[in-house]
Amino acid sequence: MTALTGRYEFDTELCDEELTYEEICKLLKKQIETISQLHAEKSDHLAKISELNDEVIQLNSQLEHLKKQVKMMTT
């Protein structure tokens, strides 16, 4: 069994009316959807970062190899 708990805070000065249980549930559902979307985006960004890090490592290796070749040619 999974329990879902939520907490919604808002500035009471901005809101003169009370929220109903259904409205709070809708707000929580929207927050959960937003959080899920942000987690998916985070995963995508982390995957892209990993790909770019691999590319940087490969390019640095190629650069070092070229530096050695140039050094050998000049000596």
C-alpha positions as CSV (number, residue, x, y, z in Angstrom):
1,M,0.0,0.0,0.0
2,T,1.3,3.4,-0.9
3,A,0.5,6.5,1.0
4,L,0.5,9.9,-0.7
5,T,0.9,12.9,1.5
6,G,1.2,16.5,0.4
7,R,1.6,20.0,1.7
8,Y,0.6,23.1,0.1
9,E,1.6,26.5,1.3
10,F,0.5,29.8,0.0
11,D,0.6,33.5,1.1
12,T,-2.7,34.1,2.9
13,E,-2.4,37.8,2.0
14,L,-2.7,37.0,-1.7
15,C,-5.7,34.7,-1.2
16,D,-8.9,35.8,0.5
17,E,-10.8,32.6,0.0
18,E,-10.2,29.1,1.4
19,L,-9.4,26.2,-0.8
20,T,-11.6,23.2,-0.9
21,Y,-10.3,19.7,-0.5
22,E,-10.8,19.1,-4.2
23,E,-8.9,22.3,-5.2
24,I,-6.0,21.3,-2.9
25,C,-6.0,17.8,-4.5
26,K,-5.8,19.4,-8.0
27,L,-2.9,21.6,-6.9
28,L,-1.1,18.7,-5.4
29,K,-1.7,16.6,-8.6
30,K,-0.3,19.5,-10.7
31,Q,2.7,19.8,-8.4
32,I,3.4,16.0,-8.7
33,E,3.1,16.2,-12.5
34,T,5.5,19.2,-12.5
35,I,8.0,17.3,-10.2
36,S,7.8,14.2,-12.5
37,Q,8.5,16.4,-15.5
38,L,11.4,18.0,-13.8
39,H,12.9,14.7,-12.8
40,A,12.6,13.5,-16.4
41,E,14.3,16.6,-17.7
42,K,17.0,16.2,-15.1
43,S,17.6,12.6,-16.3
44,D,17.8,13.9,-19.9
45,H,20.3,16.6,-18.9
46,L,22.5,14.2,-16.9
47,A,22.6,11.9,-19.9
48,K,23.6,14.8,-22.2
49,I,26.3,15.9,-19.6
50,S,27.7,12.4,-19.6
51,E,27.8,12.3,-23.4
52,L,29.6,15.6,-23.5
53,N,32.1,14.6,-20.8
54,D,32.9,11.5,-22.9
55,E,33.4,13.7,-25.9
56,V,35.7,16.0,-23.9
57,I,37.8,13.1,-22.8
58,Q,38.1,11.8,-26.3
59,L,39.0,15.3,-27.7
60,N,41.6,15.8,-24.9
61,S,43.1,12.4,-25.7
62,Q,43.4,13.4,-29.4
63,L,44.9,16.7,-28.5
64,E,47.5,15.1,-26.3
65,H,48.3,12.7,-29.2
66,L,48.7,15.5,-31.6
67,K,50.9,17.4,-29.2
68,K,53.2,14.4,-28.9
69,Q,53.4,14.1,-32.7
70,V,54.2,17.8,-33.1
71,K,56.9,17.6,-30.4
72,M,58.4,14.6,-32.2
73,M,58.4,16.4,-35.5
74,T,60.2,19.5,-34.1
75,T,63.0,17.5,-32.4
